[in-house]
Structures are given as C-alpha cells and as structure tokens.
C-alpha cells in the first residue's frame, strides 16, 4: 500500500501582532512598496517591472517580496512578467513563491506582491 501520509509545517507568527491592518492602507498612508524604502528593506530591481525587498513581517529567514515597481492592485491576476520575476527569484534562492490576494487571504497591502520563501526555511 502506498504511503498516504502528509506532513504539515505549522508556525506561530508572533511578528503578525505588530502588522498593520488592511484599513491602514486606505491611501492616506505611504505605500511601503514604493520608494523611499525603509533602511535595509530594498534588495534589488528585477528586470524592468519588479523589485525585490525584504518582508518586514517575515515568517522565516530570507523571506522576501517580489513587488511591482509601479502600483498594480493585489487583486489583479498575475501576468507573465510577474511569473518571470518570481521564477528568477525562486531559482536564485532555491525557493517557492505564493501569492495571496484579498483580505481573506491575509494580504494587508493593496500593492501587488508575491511572497518568496527559501525551501531551507521550512
């Protein structure tokens, strides 16, 4: 009989206690995904349309975000440029990407971003 067991990795994310609520991103506050960035947050540009930054509310070491340089809504579908930037990042970090859009998925920033977590982190 084949092994049908499934492994789960569950983490308690204490850093989320200080994470801003979605209502804080009403447009009245500065968009944290547009320059100027907080000191030490910016890593690099990726191609012409994306940037790589450290996740301020990381769930593991080297948790980074692939963000669009110009504002795009987090509810917009991912496009080929998004996938290309994420793929380059995932290959460089030996990582996986996930995209959470909408308040029910935990996305608190309306600017399009993809989460990248190295496999060694879990």
MMTF fields as JSON, N, C-alpha, C and O atoms, coordinates in Angstrom:
{
  "mmtfVersion": "1.0.0",
  "mmtfProducer": "UNKNOWN",
  "numBonds": 487,
  "numAtoms": 488,
  "numGroups": 122,
  "numChains": 1,
  "numModels": 1,
  "chainsPerModel": [1],
  "groupsPerChain": [122],
  "chainIdList": ["A"],
  "bondAtomList": [4, 2, 8, 6, 12, 10, 16, 14, 20, 18, 24, 22, 28, 26, 32, 30, 36, 34, 40, 38, 44, 42, 48, 46, 52, 50, 56, 54, 60, 58, 64, 62, 68, 66, 72, 70, 76, 74, 80, 78, 84, 82, 88, 86, 92, 90, 96, 94, 100, 98, 104, 102, 108, 106, 112, 110, 116, 114, 120, 118, 124, 122, 128, 126, 132, 130, 136, 134, 140, 138, 144, 142, 148, 146, 152, 150, 156, 154, 160, 158, 164, 162, 168, 166, 172, 170, 176, 174, 180, 178, 184, 182, 188, 186, 192, 190, 196, 194, 200, 198, 204, 202, 208, 206, 212, 210, 216, 214, 220, 218, 224, 222, 228, 226, 232, 230, 236, 234, 240, 238, 244, 242, 248, 246, 252, 250, 256, 254, 260, 258, 264, 262, 268, 266, 272, 270, 276, 274, 280, 278, 284, 282, 288, 286, 292, 290, 296, 294, 300, 298, 304, 302, 308, 306, 312, 310, 316, 314, 320, 318, 324, 322, 328, 326, 332, 330, 336, 334, 340, 338, 344, 342, 348, 346, 352, 350, 356, 354, 360, 358, 364, 362, 368, 366, 372, 370, 376, 374, 380, 378, 384, 382, 388, 386, 392, 390, 396, 394, 400, 398, 404, 402, 408, 406, 412, 410, 416, 414, 420, 418, 424, 422, 428, 426, 432, 430, 436, 434, 440, 438, 444, 442, 448, 446, 452, 450, 456, 454, 460, 458, 464, 462, 468, 466, 472, 470, 476, 474, 480, 478, 484, 482],
  "bondOrderList": [1, 1, 1, 1, 1, 1, 1, 1, 1, 1, 1, 1, 1, 1, 1, 1, 1, 1, 1, 1, 1, 1, 1, 1, 1, 1, 1, 1, 1, 1, 1, 1, 1, 1, 1, 1, 1, 1, 1, 1, 1, 1, 1, 1, 1, 1, 1, 1, 1, 1, 1, 1, 1, 1, 1, 1, 1, 1, 1, 1, 1, 1, 1, 1, 1, 1, 1, 1, 1, 1, 1, 1, 1, 1, 1, 1, 1, 1, 1, 1, 1, 1, 1, 1, 1, 1, 1, 1, 1, 1, 1, 1, 1, 1, 1, 1, 1, 1, 1, 1, 1, 1, 1, 1, 1, 1, 1, 1, 1, 1, 1, 1, 1, 1, 1, 1, 1, 1, 1, 1, 1],
  "groupList": [{"groupName": "UNK", "atomNameList": ["N", "CA", "C", "O"], "elementList": ["N", "C", "C", "O"], "formalChargeList": [0, 0, 0, 0], "bondAtomList": [1, 0, 2, 1, 3, 2], "bondOrderList": [1, 1, 2], "singleLetterCode": "X", "chemCompType": "L-PEPTIDE LINKING"}],
  "groupTypeList": [0, 0, 0, 0, 0, 0, 0, 0, 0, 0, 0, 0, 0, 0, 0, 0, 0, 0, 0, 0, 0, 0, 0, 0, 0, 0, 0, 0, 0, 0, 0, 0, 0, 0, 0, 0, 0, 0, 0, 0, 0, 0, 0, 0, 0, 0, 0, 0, 0, 0, 0, 0, 0, 0, 0, 0, 0, 0, 0, 0, 0, 0, 0, 0, 0, 0, 0, 0, 0, 0, 0, 0, 0, 0, 0, 0, 0, 0, 0, 0, 0, 0, 0, 0, 0, 0, 0, 0, 0, 0, 0, 0, 0, 0, 0, 0, 0, 0, 0, 0, 0, 0, 0, 0, 0, 0, 0, 0, 0, 0, 0, 0, 0, 0, 0, 0, 0, 0, 0, 0, 0, 0],
  "groupIdList": [1, 2, 3, 4, 5, 6, 7, 8, 9, 10, 11, 12, 13, 14, 15, 16, 17, 18, 19, 20, 21, 22, 23, 24, 25, 26, 27, 28, 29, 30, 31, 32, 33, 34, 35, 36, 37, 38, 39, 40, 41, 42, 43, 44, 45, 46, 47, 48, 49, 50, 51, 52, 53, 54, 55, 56, 57, 58, 59, 60, 61, 62, 63, 64, 65, 66, 67, 68, 69, 70, 71, 72, 73, 74, 75, 76, 77, 78, 79, 80, 81, 82, 83, 84, 85, 86, 87, 88, 89, 90, 91, 92, 93, 94, 95, 96, 97, 98, 99, 100, 101, 102, 103, 104, 105, 106, 107, 108, 109, 110, 111, 112, 113, 114, 115, 116, 117, 118, 119, 120, 121, 122],
  "secStructList": [7, 7, 7, 7, 7, 7, 7, 7, 7, 7, 7, 7, 7, 4, 4, 4, 4, 4, 1, 7, 7, 4, 4, 4, 4, 1, 1, 1, 1, 7, 7, 6, 6, 1, 1, 1, 7, 7, 6, 6, 6, 3, 3, 3, 3, 3, 6, 6, 6, 3, 3, 3, 3, 3, 7, 6, 6, 7, 1, 1, 6, 6, 7, 3, 3, 3, 3, 3, 1, 1, 7, 7, 5, 6, 6, 1, 7, 7, 7, 2, 2, 2, 2, 2, 2, 2, 2, 2, 2, 2, 2, 2, 2, 6, 3, 3, 3, 3, 7, 7, 7, 1, 4, 4, 4, 6, 7, 7, 7, 7, 5, 7, 3, 3, 3, 3, 3, 3, 4, 4, 4, 7],
  "xCoordList": [0.842, 0.0, 0.892, 1.9, 0.522, 1.291, 1.162, 0.122, 2.231, 2.223, 1.362, 1.669, 0.309, -0.585, -0.47, -1.33, 0.589, 0.748, 1.122, 1.739, 0.74, 1.015, 1.694, 1.247, 2.774, 3.461, 3.002, 2.815, 2.823, 2.461, 3.521, 4.116, 3.758, 4.673, 3.839, 3.391, 3.622, 2.785, 3.679, 4.511, 3.503, 4.289, 3.362, 2.323, 3.739, 3.056, 3.791, 4.989, 3.101, 3.738, 3.537, 2.597, 4.42, 4.347, 4.513, 3.982, 5.254, 5.5, 4.207, 4.156, 3.175, 1.925, 1.172, 0.246, 1.547, 0.892, 1.09, 0.229, 2.217, 2.503, 2.27, 2.605, 1.704, 1.444, 0.271, -0.738, 0.376, -0.736, -1.967, -1.852, -3.121, -4.37, -4.604, -4.056, -5.423, -5.709, -6.296, -6.052, -7.067, -7.686, -6.641, -6.931, -5.418, -4.345, -3.861, -3.197, -4.183, -3.729, -4.83, -5.096, -5.456, -6.58, -6.164, -7.018, -4.889, -4.425, -3.917, -3.225, -4.25, -3.784, -2.359, -1.665, -1.931, -0.588, 0.332, -0.13, 1.632, 2.625, 2.565, 2.433, 2.662, 2.717, 4.119, 5.105, 4.233, 5.559, 6.3, 7.472, 5.624, 6.252, 6.715, 7.112, 6.664, 7.191, 8.302, 8.223, 9.346, 10.433, 9.918, 8.909, 10.595, 11.806, 11.464, 10.457, 12.307, 12.099, 12.735, 13.624, 12.256, 12.883, 14.318, 14.615, 15.205, 16.606, 16.756, 16.21, 17.503, 17.768, 16.688, 16.847, 15.592, 14.496, 14.72, 14.456, 15.2, 15.394, 16.573, 17.628, 16.384, 17.458, 17.945, 19.126, 17.038, 17.462, 16.252, 15.138, 16.486, 15.478, 15.557, 16.621, 14.415, 14.347, 13.757, 12.606, 14.549, 14.112, 13.658, 14.215, 12.669, 12.259, 11.017, 10.734, 10.256, 8.953, 8.831, 7.806, 9.835, 9.71, 10.925, 12.008, 10.708, 11.775, 11.726, 10.711, 12.857, 12.951, 13.242, 14.182, 12.417, 12.622, 12.467, 11.828, 13.064, 12.846, 11.431, 10.913, 10.803, 9.486, 9.644, 10.3, 9.048, 9.129, 8.484, 8.883, 7.495, 6.781, 7.047, 6.12, 8.309, 8.719, 8.272, 8.121, 8.065, 7.715, 8.926, 8.857, 10.052, 11.281, 12.437, 12.234, 13.651, 14.82, 14.735, 14.234, 15.214, 15.278, 13.911, 13.813, 12.853, 11.514, 11.503, 11.63, 11.35, 11.398, 10.098, 9.279, 9.941, 8.772, 9.216, 10.152, 8.548, 8.703, 7.533, 6.376, 7.838, 6.789, 6.865, 7.928, 5.744, 5.758, 6.331, 6.058, 7.123, 7.718, 6.647, 6.694, 5.693, 4.567, 3.393, 3.312, 2.484, 1.344, 0.504, 0.096, 0.258, -0.738, -1.51, -0.937, -2.783, -3.624, -3.36, -3.2, -3.315, -3.088, -4.202, -4.008, -5.351, -6.454, -6.33, -7.06, -5.401, -5.183, -4.55, -3.78, -4.878, -4.281, -2.784, -2.32, -2.041, -0.618, -0.462, -1.246, 0.546, 0.795, 2.172, 2.887, 2.54, 3.797, 5.007, 5.999, 4.951, 6.064, 6.206, 7.319, 5.069, 5.099, 5.742, 6.608, 5.311, 5.856, 7.352, 8.116, 7.764, 9.178, 10.033, 11.073, 9.606, 10.354, 10.382, 11.411, 9.251, 9.191, 10.058, 10.737, 10.042, 10.848, 12.343, 13.08, 12.788, 14.199, 14.588, 15.66, 13.72, 13.987, 13.985, 14.867, 13.002, 12.913, 14.126, 14.641, 14.579, 15.764, 17.001, 17.82, 17.142, 18.328, 18.371, 19.449, 17.206, 17.14, 16.767, 16.649, 16.578, 16.052, 14.822, 14.814, 13.796, 12.64, 11.326, 11.291, 10.253, 8.894, 8.231, 8.583, 7.269, 6.523, 5.07, 4.526, 4.441, 2.991, 2.436, 3.113, 1.19, 0.518, -0.797, -1.69, -0.918, -2.178, -2.826, -2.254, -4.022, -4.708, -6.064, -6.777, -6.389, -7.651, -7.488, -6.578, -8.366, -8.294, -8.456, -7.87, -9.228, -9.418, -8.173, -8.076, -7.236, -6.006, -4.886, -3.807, -5.139, -4.129, -3.363, -2.491, -3.662, -2.973, -3.426, -4.618, -2.475, -2.82, -2.364, -2.707, -1.599, -1.115, -1.78, -1.804, -2.319, -3.049, -2.145, -2.612, -0.85, 0.126, 0.508, 0.815, 0.49, 0.755, 2.13, 3.145, 2.133, 3.381, 3.233, 2.152, 4.351, 4.411, 5.407, 6.447, 5.089, 5.933, 6.865, 6.442, 8.131, 9.118, 9.825, 10.375, 9.796, 10.398, 11.319, 10.894, 12.601, 13.538, 13.099, 12.579, 13.31, 12.936, 13.631, 13.043, 14.877, 15.613, 14.978, 15.315, 14.061, 13.425, 12.338, 11.913, 11.877, 10.843, 11.22, 10.469],
  "yCoordList": [-1.176, 0.0, 1.246, 1.291, 2.241, 3.481, 4.301, 4.292, 5.008, 5.901, 7.117, 7.845, 7.344, 8.473, 9.537, 10.411, 9.466, 10.461, 11.813, 11.892, 12.85, 14.218, 14.94, 14.86, 15.644, 16.438, 17.885, 18.42, 18.512, 19.918, 20.646, 20.087, 21.902, 22.755, 23.902, 24.752, 23.942, 24.961, 25.871, 25.4, 27.192, 28.158, 29.141, 29.516, 29.553, 30.638, 31.915, 32.042, 32.843, 34.035, 35.225, 36.003, 35.353, 36.44, 37.803, 38.801, 37.847, 39.13, 39.749, 40.959, 38.955, 39.491, 40.333, 41.057, 40.253, 41.079, 42.57, 43.386, 42.923, 44.327, 44.695, 45.802, 43.785, 44.037, 44.998, 44.831, 46.01, 46.946, 46.243, 45.262, 46.739, 46.199, 46.728, 47.762, 46.013, 46.432, 47.828, 48.579, 48.191, 49.513, 50.615, 51.764, 50.281, 51.259, 51.635, 52.658, 50.829, 51.067, 51.746, 51.348, 52.748, 53.425, 54.414, 55.03, 54.566, 55.55, 56.799, 57.613, 56.96, 58.116, 57.929, 58.905, 56.705, 56.412, 56.138, 55.833, 56.246, 55.966, 54.495, 53.617, 54.235, 52.87, 52.322, 52.849, 51.276, 50.766, 50.065, 49.718, 49.853, 49.186, 50.169, 49.757, 51.458, 52.476, 53.238, 53.447, 53.66, 54.411, 55.72, 56.264, 56.209, 55.666, 54.511, 54.551, 53.494, 52.317, 52.536, 53.371, 51.763, 51.786, 51.302, 50.495, 51.786, 51.397, 49.878, 49.251, 49.301, 47.868, 47.01, 45.791, 47.598, 46.805, 46.473, 45.349, 47.433, 47.246, 46.312, 46.447, 45.355, 44.448, 44.759, 45.045, 44.704, 44.881, 45.044, 44.658, 45.621, 45.592, 44.23, 43.615, 43.77, 42.531, 42.889, 43.315, 42.714, 43.068, 44.529, 45.353, 44.861, 46.266, 46.602, 47.78, 45.597, 45.877, 45.528, 45.832, 44.904, 44.406, 44.749, 45.044, 44.701, 44.886, 43.739, 43.059, 43.544, 42.561, 43.312, 44.102, 43.052, 43.68, 42.62, 41.589, 42.893, 42.012, 42.214, 43.33, 41.127, 41.202, 41.679, 41.026, 42.801, 43.385, 42.481, 42.485, 41.715, 40.801, 39.365, 38.615, 39.003, 37.703, 36.55, 36.696, 35.413, 34.19, 33.277, 32.248, 33.659, 32.869, 33.739, 34.853, 33.223, 33.925, 34.008, 33.09, 35.086, 35.306, 35.327, 35.05, 35.649, 35.803, 37.146, 38.202, 37.093, 38.299, 38.474, 37.561, 39.677, 40.0, 40.444, 41.232, 39.942, 40.422, 41.364, 40.947, 42.644, 43.661, 44.337, 44.391, 44.844, 45.606, 46.994, 47.571, 47.526, 48.847, 49.927, 50.833, 49.824, 50.75, 50.086, 48.858, 50.882, 50.307, 49.467, 49.924, 48.235, 47.351, 46.787, 46.558, 46.562, 46.099, 44.637, 43.809, 44.326, 42.953, 42.013, 40.797, 42.552, 41.719, 41.392, 40.543, 42.069, 41.778, 40.403, 39.96, 39.734, 38.433, 38.576, 39.611, 37.532, 37.513, 37.428, 36.76, 38.101, 38.069, 37.457, 37.088, 37.351, 36.687, 37.413, 36.766, 38.744, 39.49, 39.153, 39.033, 38.999, 38.613, 37.24, 37.047, 36.292, 34.934, 34.905, 34.171, 35.697, 35.721, 36.258, 35.681, 37.349, 37.92, 36.953, 36.796, 36.311, 35.345, 34.128, 33.626, 33.65, 32.478, 32.759, 31.925, 33.923, 34.292, 34.309, 33.831, 34.857, 34.931, 33.544, 33.218, 32.732, 31.375, 30.53, 29.774, 30.651, 29.897, 30.365, 29.547, 31.673, 32.224, 31.824, 31.612, 31.72, 31.433, 29.991, 29.625, 29.159, 27.798, 27.889, 27.398, 28.527, 28.926, 28.629, 28.234, 28.832, 28.737, 30.099, 30.913, 30.343, 31.594, 31.302, 30.284, 32.205, 32.148, 33.549, 34.535, 33.614, 34.883, 34.878, 34.089, 35.747, 35.838, 37.176, 38.241, 37.095, 38.333, 38.378, 37.378, 39.536, 39.725, 39.642, 38.982, 40.306, 40.38, 39.005, 38.757, 38.115, 36.788, 35.908, 34.884, 36.297, 35.521, 36.055, 35.467, 37.16, 37.747, 38.889, 39.472, 39.224, 40.34, 41.652, 41.958, 42.42, 43.687, 44.894, 46.029, 44.659, 45.735, 45.578, 44.484, 46.672, 46.62, 46.613, 46.364, 46.884, 46.89, 45.445, 44.674, 45.078, 43.684, 43.22, 43.867, 42.08, 41.49, 39.981, 39.456, 39.306, 37.851, 37.521, 38.167, 36.535, 36.119, 35.003, 34.082, 35.094, 34.073, 33.602, 34.396, 32.274, 31.662, 30.538, 29.625, 30.601, 29.53, 28.19, 28.139, 27.113, 25.779, 25.418, 24.745, 25.859, 25.522, 26.116, 25.711, 27.075, 27.718, 26.879, 27.167, 25.843, 25.011, 23.6, 22.742],
  "zCoordList": [0.0, 0.0, 0.0, 0.705, -0.782, -0.886, 0.388, 1.047, 0.724, 1.886, 1.551, 0.607, 2.299, 2.046, 3.126, 3.236, 3.922, 4.984, 4.383, 3.321, 5.075, 4.649, 5.8, 6.944, 5.492, 6.503, 6.415, 5.322, 7.563, 7.629, 8.424, 9.345, 8.064, 8.796, 9.334, 8.565, 10.646, 11.273, 12.096, 12.871, 11.924, 12.675, 13.368, 12.825, 14.561, 15.258, 14.873, 15.131, 14.272, 13.738, 14.672, 14.513, 15.631, 16.6, 15.932, 16.417, 14.812, 14.141, 13.61, 13.387, 13.408, 12.888, 13.91, 13.545, 15.17, 16.185, 15.899, 16.229, 15.29, 15.015, 13.554, 13.134, 12.786, 11.371, 11.229, 11.914, 10.349, 10.164, 9.608, 8.874, 9.955, 9.429, 8.023, 7.641, 7.253, 5.88, 5.848, 4.903, 6.862, 6.882, 6.964, 6.63, 7.409, 7.457, 6.061, 5.889, 5.078, 3.713, 2.895, 1.761, 3.457, 2.824, 1.742, 1.105, 1.535, 0.575, 1.276, 0.665, 2.548, 3.299, 3.8, 4.085, 3.906, 4.384, 3.206, 2.106, 3.438, 2.414, 2.014, 2.867, 0.726, 0.218, 0.537, 0.021, 1.373, 1.753, 0.613, 0.76, -0.524, -1.653, -2.729, -3.819, -2.424, -3.325, -2.607, -1.396, -3.345, -2.718, -2.102, -2.551, -1.101, -0.484, 0.461, 1.167, 0.462, 1.303, 2.673, 2.842, 3.642, 4.957, 4.81, 3.928, 5.664, 5.596, 5.703, 6.611, 4.761, 4.76, 4.136, 4.073, 3.669, 3.101, 1.625, 1.198, 0.851, -0.592, -0.853, -0.234, -1.781, -2.162, -3.576, -3.776, -4.561, -5.946, -6.855, -6.503, -8.026, -9.075, -9.754, -9.821, -10.254, -11.021, -12.38, -12.477, -13.411, -14.756, -14.78, -14.056, -15.589, -15.681, -14.89, -14.673, -14.446, -13.836, -12.363, -11.753, -11.772, -10.4, -9.547, -10.052, -8.248, -7.266, -6.273, -6.121, -5.601, -4.538, -3.243, -3.167, -2.22, -0.92, 0.168, -0.04, 1.336, 2.474, 2.996, 2.982, 3.459, 4.063, 5.505, 6.316, 5.809, 7.153, 8.202, 9.367, 7.783, 8.686, 8.24, 7.932, 8.21, 7.68, 8.568, 9.781, 7.941, 8.666, 8.809, 9.481, 8.167, 8.236, 7.77, 7.287, 7.918, 7.399, 5.88, 5.229, 5.333, 3.89, 3.215, 2.02, 3.958, 3.388, 2.657, 3.277, 1.345, 0.528, -0.248, -0.355, -0.783, -1.591, -2.976, -3.116, -3.98, -5.346, -5.562, -5.526, -5.787, -5.9, -7.267, -7.885, -7.725, -8.968, -8.676, -7.623, -9.605, -9.415, -9.376, -8.544, -10.274, -10.289, -9.602, -9.554, -9.072, -8.373, -9.324, -10.391, -8.915, -9.516, -8.345, -7.281, -8.517, -7.427, -7.095, -7.992, -5.825, -5.359, -5.817, -5.843, -6.173, -6.664, -8.152, -8.664, -8.851, -10.27, -10.433, -9.581, -11.528, -11.805, -12.056, -12.534, -11.731, -12.061, -13.57, -14.244, -14.096, -15.533, -15.81, -14.879, -17.081, -17.433, -16.848, -16.51, -16.72, -16.121, -14.641, -14.13, -13.951, -12.532, -12.371, -11.518, -13.195, -13.109, -13.443, -12.816, -14.424, -14.804, -13.65, -13.332, -13.03, -11.901, -10.717, -10.06, -10.452, -9.349, -9.639, -8.744, -10.869, -11.235, -11.079, -10.552, -11.535, -11.373, -9.894, -9.523, -9.065, -7.63, -7.004, -6.209, -7.358, -6.794, -7.18, -6.356, -8.413, -8.838, -8.083, -7.665, -7.906, -7.228, -5.753, -5.198, -5.121, -3.679, -3.37, -2.2, -4.404, -4.209, -3.309, -2.18, -3.837, -3.036, -3.741, -4.906, -2.997, -3.537, -3.442, -2.588, -4.323, -4.329, -4.016, -4.443, -3.266, -3.152, -3.265, -2.977, -3.692, -3.97, -3.213, -3.519, -2.236, -1.508, -1.846, -1.615, -2.393, -2.756, -2.055, -1.973, -1.565, -0.875, 0.629, 1.13, 1.338, 2.788, 3.435, 4.489, 2.836, 3.417, 3.306, 3.982, 2.469, 2.327, 3.208, 3.272, 3.882, 4.753, 4.118, 4.763, 2.879, 2.231, 2.859, 2.882, 3.365, 4.008, 3.198, 3.53, 2.144, 1.284, -0.076, -0.64, -0.601, -1.868, -3.093, -4.204, -2.902, -3.996, -4.306, -3.397, -5.588, -5.983, -5.517, -5.771, -4.828, -4.334, -4.221, -3.956, -4.431, -4.307, -3.204, -3.082, -2.421, -1.301, -1.768, -2.466, -1.377, -1.744, -0.482, 0.282, -0.283, 0.908, 0.469, -0.238, 0.89, 0.544, 1.137, 2.251, 0.388, 0.863, 2.169, 3.015, 2.345, 3.56, 4.812, 5.925, 4.648, 5.797, 6.433, 7.552, 5.74, 6.344, 6.29, 6.753]
}
